[in-house]
């Protein structure tokens, strides 16, 4: 019976996070979803699937490589998830909800299932032997089969192996023994077979090219590396050549051949100009896979640059440049007019004949191509034609493999990655334009280098056991299999009766220790080979545990997890699992035990928590280990961030509230666009939210809240859309050029999430106002092309501004310039005026015409004028500016004025006449018969006769009255005599002057005013305003010295406006909404103080004070009395007084005060006597006059220190200055009290007589003394 040694399961001590099972699945009794199964790979990062023994160097070999492959595949899955921007739903502990913002809920792609399968296969991987046991060699590291090296560096050929005892190494070169000792440049690294060839002292690397193979040997066998072909990288120089200009007819096809020098590896080809500018490639001009540059049809613009092929060599990091090609294009249309580049029929506009497509590469209608399995297939079709053909790809009898096919080089190339046998067949490319189409068929054959079906694995047997090595491979053509043992062909090896070869299988029966060896399987065909080492080791080993003892594994509720118990033994031990040291073997139901002994719990529940014991047993003994499993609650985001749309500059808050297991440390972080978010000064991160202040365009994107513990994590994603100003339009283009119009086309910029509503087209001209942009026209946001109306003789340049509801974009880059032809002006300047600046001139002004109305060069103005209503001839002059002054004119006479535009192409239309006037002079007459009538105390009415029009000497603007206050009718009242004025526009005969001061004497004069100024003054009129009401009293003050009285003070009004007869004081009491009866007091005119006796100490008062004259009361002033001092406190106490804690506090304070008063009263009733009998060191004698009541008096009449008083810490005696001083009782004195607050030195009495004579205490004892006496 075939038996094998135990394979160590994976596992690490410490925390393990198993993948989460879908809670909805678990609730319905279903098995976890595929996503949850795939997350077995996710826990790889926590070390679950990596054998701890292997990490400690205790096991190795093929199993380790298989585990590494699975680990890499899981890593690949993570990388692809990131590249595809797929967010795994609730990795490591998640449950599905209704709608998760921005979270992927797609079925996993096929490669994810493959990753999971490989993860499961790793549980039954190849044999690993602990390194402390003897074993044959195993190759662990080697160079690639095709090893290309940089000639500037030392050569390194890697070969490393492990075994026990440690293996020795030797090499062959070109199948012959390579003697390292004979070549001083070659050395081998210590404890390794890696070759180092040093060229620091000279030598040519090319001399060492060849095929190398490494042999690792110890006493149990020999392992071989692959045959490593060493090649030195080459970057040969480009051959020198002189290239003549390439002459080609416009519209014809052209191929510029590169023919790079052969390099190793092949160089990367790219085309540039001799000035190192890259050649722009498109559907018409592109580079082929062979490096040549293909022109489907040549255009005149292709002559604007030259073309140089460049080769970049990888190892030497050098770029070699071929001599450039120059083109000479023969054309029927020699002008390279930019307007024709975007003509809808560019080729016919340039006189290029249209023609059907034809293939430039490959030639003909059919070709074939061979590709190896697993490589990339590249098919290419490049066609010529006018117009440029479009390329489409098809597969005969089926569709292109959408998951592997992609188009390159403007659809001229089809790439199929990772080719398999199913990709063979016929492919064809179709080149078509409006003249026709053509097809090329490519027959694809897929061959295959050898690939493993069943790779031989290390075989570990106990003495007497049977086993087999299997080596199966496939390929096209079918590969051959050759067996070797210890590097020698099996046919030439010593015979072994226990070994039998059957094609691709070696069978071992009744193996013994002498059967140990390393076998090699070499399978090859014409496209390559595979070499695998597998050793046979015969061991007797009792069971042993390979992982640390008593591991603690913490897992998340409802997850699938696996408890690992890596072990080894030969013969293979039997492994059993037990929970909490009791019960039967765990297998079946929610448990599954793998071949390597790992225990899988399909869905963790709370009751699964406990101690699990694994026991391995074979005929040589047994071993056991324990794993403690703790179950934790999953981390959940129960309030997730939501998608938001925000305007730039606003504030956004993204919520993320989390529930997690309290025994685990929670970390909440944020990602932006799947990258860690930098929290700047505009952001505030809290435990349950992220706030962004002043949102900007760069803040737009996806925000992911990541709530993680050391065991699991939960994700929630939201997208923030920022409404911003649109990006500038680009690629402005002028087409349909005409004399008075042009079509402007542009490409809209990004609207930044707010639709573009309008486009504003602006223009700039370089003659009149260079650099100044003017609005031309406005168009709706749905268009990107407009016909612009143009003016003659303007060198236009245009730009476009996009507008949305957020704002305006930056202006686009300017278009190319376009100049229109000239013409005579079609209009004349506007706003023509004629006005005098002096009394004997007239200045003619106008608004100059702008660039769009000039219509031609040398714009000038013909100015004409003559006196109105006369038959005199027109005066004229030509002016280049915008003003002209006519001199020696009569005073204020009308003129007819005309201004006509003229340029080099002619004159503008005949202008209309405009009436202007010469300069004005001061009026010569004053108003007469001025009459004044007093209307009231502050206003008068005026009436006058108009002046004759010839005396105005200009345009009558207004009649104006100047007036001033001469004096007040009140004695000793100072008044301001500042002149004031009142205007009466137009030819009027009456008016009103208001805002005068009552009870005052005024004087008044009148003048006539024209554009020049004032005329002479009229005779002075005097008038007196009657008495009025006074202004408000000044500085009205309300003071409340106590709760019984309120004092009022004020100052007299600033403007009495008459003889004051008194003051009226009105006041009323109010309390909240309650208002009392109003009281009115009439006070004398000289009184400025008043006292109010309060009848209600709680209410406030509102006072209104006004002054009176015979006319009546004037403006009043109002003030209120201040709030009572305890009103605010009373209001606050309204609520506090009802609180239970406040009532209790007040009661405690009252009780404490009462106790203190009682103590003071008792002390005072005892007359200040202080009992000291029990405090003395000796009893008082009978001669003591105070013996009867047991007390004595202290007095300070002698100002002596108390004999028994306390001593300070510095040894001095404290003098008793006062019997009531708290200094003697601890208030400021040092060393007066013990730690418990009692006195130090309790007035002890010494034995001598002087000590018995103490000072009597005073009768008035302080409360503090009383309290301490009770103590």
Residue, then its C-alpha position, 0 to 999 in steps of 0.5 A: x500500500x502506497x504511503x507518504x509522509x505527512x505534509x505540514x499544514x500552514x499556520x501561524x501563532x497569533x491573530x488570524x482574520x478569516x474571510x467573512x461569510x455573507x450574513x444573508x447566506x448564513x441566515x438562510x442556511x446556504x453556503x457562503x457566496x463565492x466572494x467569501x470563499x475567495x477571501x481565503x486568499x485574503x487571509x494569506x496576508x495574515x500568515x494563515x497559508x504560509x507554513x510557519x515551519x517553512x518560515x523557520x527554515x524547518x521545511x522546503x522544496x516544491x510545496x514551498x514553491x507551490x505555496x509561493x505560487x498560490x500566494x503570488x496569485x492571491x497578490x495578483x488578484x489584489x493588484x488586479x482588483x486595484x487596477x480594475x477599481x473593484x471594491x471588494x464587498x466587506x472584505x473580512x467580515x461583511x454582510x450584504x445590505x440593500x444598497x451600498x453606495x458605489x460598492x461592486x456587487x458583480x460576480x467574480x471573474x474566472x481568474x478569481x476562482x482559479x486563485x481560490x482553487x490554487x489556495x485549496x490545492x496548497x492544503x495538499x501540496x508537496x512534501x516538506x522535510x524539516x531541515x534538521x533531518x537528512x535529505x537530498x539536495x533541492x534547487x531553490x534558486x537559479x537564473x532564467x534559461x535565456x540569461x542576457x547580461x550587460x557587458x559593462x557589469x560583472x556576470x552573475x549566474x545564480x544557483x542555490x540549493x538546500x539539503x542535509x548535509x549541505x550540498x556542494x556545487x559544480x558547473x558544466x559549460x557546453x555539456x563539459x565540466x567547467x573548471x572554476x579553479x583554472x580561471x582567475x576571473x571566475x569564482x563561486x559564492x560561499x555556501x552557494x553555487x552562484x558563479x561570479x565572473x569579474x571583469x574589473x581586471x580586463x577580459x571580454x564578456x563575449x568569451x564566456x557565452x555558452x550553455x551552463x548547468x549547475x549540479x548540487x550534490x550531497x551523499x544522498x543525491x545530485x540535483x540539476x539546474x536548468x540549462x542556462x544559455x548565457x548571452x551578452x547584450x549587444x547594441x551595434x552602431x547604425x551603418x553610415x548612409x547618405x539619404x537622398x530626399x524622397x520625392x513623392x506625389x501628393x496622395x501617394x503611399x510611402x514607406x520609410x524603412x528603419x532597418x535597425x541594427x540587430x541587437x540583443x535584446x531587440x531595440x525599441x523603435x520610435x520616430x522623431x525629427x532631427x530636432x527631437x520632436x516626436x512624429x505625430x501619428x494617426x490613422x494616416x501616418x503610423x509606425x509598424x511593428x517592424x519599425x517602418x513608418x507608413x504613410x497611407x497617403x502623403x500630404x503637402x504638410x508632411x514636408x514641414x519636418x524630417x523623419x529620423x528612426x531611433x533605436x533604444x537599447x535596453x541594457x546599455x540605455x543608449x539611443x541611436x539615431x538614423x540619418x533623417x529622411x526629407x520629403x519632397x511632395x509634388x502637388x497640384x495645389x502648391x499653397x498649404x492653406x490652413x483653411x483646407x486642412x479641415x475642408x469636408x473634402x480635403x483631398x478633392x479641394x487639393x486636387x488629389x485623386x481618390x483611390x481604393x485601398x491596397x495593403x502596404x503590409x502584409x503584401x497580397x491577400x493572404x499570409x500565415x503566422x505561427x505563435x506559441x501557446x501562452x505568448x501574445x499573438x500580434x496581427x498587423x494590417x496597414x493599408x493605403x488609399x485616398x481617403x485614408x482607409x479604416x481597418x476592421x478585424x474578424x475571425x472566420x467562423x467565430x468571434x474575436x476573444x473579447x477577454x483577450x483581444x485588444x486593438x492597437x495602432x489606430x486599429x491597424x494591429x490586433x493583439x491576443x494575449x495568452x494564446x491557447x489552442x482555441x485561438x488558432x484559425x483564420x483571421x482577416x482584416x478589412x480595409x475600406x474607404x468610400x471608394x471600396x474595400x479590400x481584405x487580407x486573410x491571416x492563417x494562425x497556427x498555435x504550437x506549444x513548448x512543453x507544459x506540465x500536466x503532472x510535475x514530479x514531486x518529492x517522495x518521502x517513504x518509510x522503509x518497506x513502503x511503495x511509491x511512484x514518481x510521475x512526469x507528464x507533460x504536453x506540447x505541440x508537437x508531443x514532447x519526449x520524456x527522459x529520466x535521469x538519476x543524480x544527473x546521469x541517464x537512468x539507463x546508465x545508472x546502477x540497476x535497482x531491483x526495487x525500481x521499475x520505469x514505465x514510460x512517464x512513471x517510475x514505480x518503487x516497491x519495498x523501498x530501503x534506505x539505499x534507495x535515496x536519490x534525486x531523479x530528474x525528468x526532462x521533457x522537450x520538443x523543438x520549441x523548448x524543454x522542462x526540467x524537474x527534480x524530485x528526490x526519494x527519501x526513506x525515513x523513520x521519524x515519529x510524529x512532531x509538531x512544527x508550529x508554536x504551541x498554544x496558539x491564539x487565533x481570533x476570528x470574526x463571527x460568521x466567517x470561514x476559518x481554518x485551524x492549522x496544525x503543521x506536523x511531520x512524521x514517517x510513516x505518515x501520521x494520522x491526525x485527529x481534532x478534539x474540542x475542549x479536550x472532550x468529545x469525538x473526532x471533529x469532522x463532518x457538518x460544520x467541520x472539514x479536515x484536509x489531507x494535511x490535517x488542517x481543520x476548516x470551520x465553514x461558518x464561525x459561531x459563538x459556540x465555536x469558541x474554545x480550545x482545539x487539540x490536534x493529535x498526530x499518531x503513527x507507529x512510532x509515537x504521537x504528538x499533540x498541540x493546542x489552538x485557542x479560538x476566540x470569536x469576535x463580532x464583525x466590524x460594520x458601518x451602519x451609517x454610510x457616506x452618501x453621494x453628494x453634489x456640492x458647489x465650489x466653496x461650500x462645506x461638505x460632511x461625509x458620515x461614517x458611523x461604525x459598530x465593532x467588537x469593543x475588545x478590538x481597537x478600531x481605526x477609521x481612515x479615508x481613501x480618495x480615489x482608492x488612495x490614502x487621503x491627506x487630511x489638510x487644513x481644509x479637512x476635519x476628520x472625526x470619529x464618525x465623519x469627514x468634513x471638507x471646508x471650502x470644496x474645490x474642484x480637486x476634491x471631486x472623486x470617490x471617498x471610501x471610509x475604511x473601518x478596520x480592526x486588527x482582524x477585519x474591516x468594512x468599507x463604504x464608498x460615496x462619490x463627491x461631485x463638485x460643481x465648478x466653472x467649466x474648463x476653457x474651450x480648446x482647438x479653435x479653428x477658422x473655416x469658411x473664410x469669406x470677405x465679411x464672415x468666417x466660421x469659428x469652431x471649437x471643442x468644448x472643455x469639461x463642464x465640471x458637472x454643471x452644464x454649459x449655458x452660453x459661449x461668449x466669442x471675443x475678438x482682438x485686433x492689433x491696430x487700434x487697441x492691440x491686446x484689448x479683447x472685445x465681446x463679439x457675440x454670444x451663443x447657446x451652450x449647445x453649439x460649438x460652431x458659429x458664423x461670425x460677421x466681420x468688419x472690413x480691414x480688421x486683423x481679427x483674432x478670436x477666443x471663446x469663454x464658456x459660462x455655466x451657473x457657477x461662473x465663467x471659464x478662463x478664455x481659450x487660447x487665441x485662434x490664428x489671425x484673419x484679416x479682412x479686406x478694406x472698404x470706405x466707412x459705412x458710418x460716421x462718429x457719434x456723440x458729436x457736440x459743440x460747446x464753448x470752453x471760453x467766451x470766444x471759442x467753440x470746441x467740437x468733440x465726438x466719439x472716435x470710431x473703433x477698429x471694426x468701424x474704421x473699414x480701412x487704413x488712415x482713418x480721419x474726420x472731416x469737420x464742418x461748421x457754420x452759423x445757424x440760420x445763415x447762408x454762409x459757406x461751410x468751414x471745414x478741416x480734416x482732423x485725425x483726433x477726436x476734437x477741434x476748437x473753433x476760435x474767434x466766435x461771438x458769445x453764445x451763438x448757435x452753429x451747425x456742425x457735421x463730422x464725416x469719417x474718411x479712410x484711404x478707400x473713401x468717405x463715409x456717408x453724408x452726416x447729419x447736422x448737429x447744433x452746437x453753441x459758442x462759449x458763454x459769458x457771465x450774465x449782465x443783469x440781476x433779477x428785479x422786484x424780489x418779494x419775500x413772504x414769510x410762510x411759517x417759522x422755517x420757510x418763506x416764498x420768493x417771487x421775482x421778475x425774469x431777466x431779458x434773454x440777451x442779458x443772460x449771455x448763455x444758457x439760463x441754468x437757474x435762478x439762485x438765492x443766497x441767504x444767511x442768518x444775521x441774528x437771533x431774536x433771543x438775546x445773547x444767543x450766538x448764531x452762525x452767519x454762514x451763507x446758504x443757497x437755494x437753486x430754482x432751475x429753469x426760467x422760473x418766477x417763484x420758489x420756496x426757501x425752507x429749513x430756516x431757523x425760527x425766531x431769527x433775522x435773515x438777509x437774502x440776495x438773488x442772482x442769475x446763473x448760466x454755464x459760465x457762472x453767477x451774474x450780478x446780485x440783486x438788492x438785499x432783502x431782510x426778513x424775520x422768521x416767527x417763533x417756533x417749537x424748540x429742539x429736544x433737550x440735550x443730554x437727558x440722563x436718568x440715575x437711580x441712587x437707591x431703590x426709593x428715588x430716581x434723579x433726572x438731569x438734562x441740558x437746555x435745547x440747542x435751538x430754543x427757536x423762541x422764548x421757552x415757557x417750560x418743560x413737560x415731563x411725562x413718566x409711567x411705571x411698567x413691569x413687563x407687559x404691565x403699564x401703570x398710569x401716566x403722570x405729567x409734570x410741567x416744569x419751569x424753563x430754567x429747571x434742569x433737574x427733577x427727582x421722582x419718588x418710587x412707589x414700586x421698588x420692582x417696576x421700571x420707569x419710562x420718562x419723556x421730556x420736551x421743551x415748550x414755547x408759546x407755539x407748543x411743545x418741541x421734539x421729545x426725548x425718551x429714556x428708561x430707568x435702569x433695571x433694579x440690581x437684583x432683577x437679573x439675579x431674581x430672574x435667574x433664581x426663578x429656575x434655580x430655586x426650584x432645584x432639589x440640589x439648590x434647596x439641599x445646599x442652602x439647608x446645609x449652609x444654614x445648619x453650618x451657620x447655626x452650629x457656628x453661632x451656638x459654639x460662639x454663644x457657649x464660649x462667650x457665656x464662659x467668660x473666656x476661660x480656657x480649661x488647661x488642668x488636664x493639659x499641664x504636666x504637673x497638677x496645680x498647687x493649692x496656692x493657685x488662685x484659679x484652682x476652684x474652677x480649674x481654669x486661669x486667665x491669660x493677660x498680656x499686660x507684661x508683654x511676656x512670652x507664654x512660658x509654655x507656648x509653642x516654639x517655631x520650627x527655627x527654634x524662636x519663641x512666638x510672642x503673643x501680641x494679641x490674644x485674638x490674633x489668629x497668627x498664634x492659632x495657626x493663621x500665618x504662623x509656622x509649626x503651629x499645628x500637628x498633621x491632624x490640625x491640633x495645637x503643638x505645645x499645649x500650654x504645658x506648665x513647668x515645675x518652677x514657680x515662674x512657669x505657674x504664672x501665666x497670662x490671663x486670656x481676654x474675655x473676648x474669645x474669637x470663634x476660631x478659638x472656640x472651635x479649637x477649644x472644642x477640639 
